[in-house]
Amino acid sequence: MQQLRREVEAASGRYAAERITISARMTDVFEPKALAGTLDGLGGEFDGVAVVALDHPRVREAIDRLATTGTSVVTLVSDMPGAGRAHYVGIDN
């Protein structure tokens, strides 16, 4: 996860000249209430969100809320096909 964060930070620098803002937010992905709260706090702030998320009803609902506001959500590592995510990036077992 630290390597993924470093890559996100590096991408932020590469895309700044194109007026694309990339930001990383850290939260406890194993605590559904905290993760859902973090996701809810992103509504309206970003066009897209990529999240490593625990499959939990609160988290699915937070993803659905983001999607209904027009924010594209991509799940990383762990998929949640029942949620309103746009795409999944990870291993296809």
C-alpha positions as MATLAB code, in Angstrom:
seq = 'MQQLRREVEAASGRYAAERITISARMTDVFEPKALAGTLDGLGGEFDGVAVVALDHPRVREAIDRLATTGTSVVTLVSDMPGAGRAHYVGIDN';
ca = [
       0.000    0.000    0.000;
       2.900    2.368    0.665;
       4.215    1.733   -2.865;
       0.768    2.443   -4.292;
       0.652    5.718   -2.345;
       4.117    6.677   -3.676;
       2.941    6.004   -7.236;
      -0.162    8.143   -6.694;
       2.003   10.967   -5.389;
       4.355   10.623   -8.376;
       1.391   10.712  -10.782;
       0.165   13.856   -9.066;
       3.389   15.607   -9.999;
       3.301   14.352  -13.581;
      -0.258   15.524  -14.216;
      -0.144   18.897  -12.439;
       0.852   20.684  -15.653;
      -2.349   19.376  -17.257;
      -4.425   20.837  -14.405;
      -5.299   17.372  -13.103;
      -5.292   17.082   -9.341;
      -4.567   13.726   -7.754;
      -4.829   13.319   -4.007;
      -4.374   10.366   -1.655;
      -6.390   10.044    1.517;
      -5.488    7.467    4.125;
      -8.139    5.838    6.291;
      -8.693    2.569    8.120;
     -10.058    0.288    5.392;
     -10.842   -2.399    7.972;
     -13.195   -0.093    9.904;
     -16.378    0.282    7.809;
     -17.650    3.379    9.651;
     -14.342    5.226    9.184;
     -14.017    4.214    5.529;
     -17.631    5.161    4.742;
     -17.074    8.517    6.465;
     -13.972    9.186    4.401;
     -15.811    8.313    1.182;
     -18.777   10.488    2.154;
     -16.376   13.380    2.724;
     -15.202   13.164   -0.894;
     -18.592   13.810   -2.471;
     -18.494   16.729   -4.862;
     -14.757   17.222   -4.397;
     -13.484   14.820   -7.092;
     -14.620   13.538  -10.474;
     -13.284   10.081   -9.657;
     -12.248    8.046   -6.646;
     -10.166    4.866   -6.498;
     -10.556    2.937   -3.271;
      -9.156   -0.143   -1.603;
     -12.210   -1.111    0.366;
     -13.604   -3.700    2.712;
     -16.805   -5.237    1.333;
     -19.324   -4.067    3.922;
     -22.877   -2.646    3.636;
     -21.831    0.803    4.953;
     -18.994    0.993    2.437;
     -21.206   -0.164   -0.444;
     -23.753    2.506    0.503;
     -21.033    5.193    0.587;
     -19.829    4.100   -2.861;
     -23.411    4.212   -4.126;
     -23.825    7.750   -2.751;
     -20.662    8.874   -4.549;
     -21.851    7.282   -7.787;
     -25.252    9.002   -7.599;
     -23.512   12.382   -7.364;
     -21.638   11.658  -10.606;
     -18.337   10.624   -9.031;
     -16.842    7.607  -10.792;
     -15.616    5.011   -8.304;
     -13.001    2.369   -9.066;
     -12.359   -0.400   -6.570;
      -8.772   -1.605   -6.246;
      -7.572   -5.006   -5.013;
     -10.998   -6.055   -3.662;
     -14.068   -5.852   -5.889;
     -17.596   -4.920   -4.865;
     -19.759   -5.808   -7.853;
     -22.945   -5.077   -5.855;
     -21.917   -1.468   -5.328;
     -22.233    1.398   -7.793;
     -18.564    1.285   -8.707;
     -17.672    1.995  -12.333;
     -14.739   -0.427  -12.591;
     -12.574   -2.851  -10.667;
      -8.774   -3.116  -10.965;
      -7.166   -6.189   -9.468;
      -6.758   -9.923   -9.756;
      -9.573  -11.831  -11.445;
      -9.683  -15.168   -9.666;
];
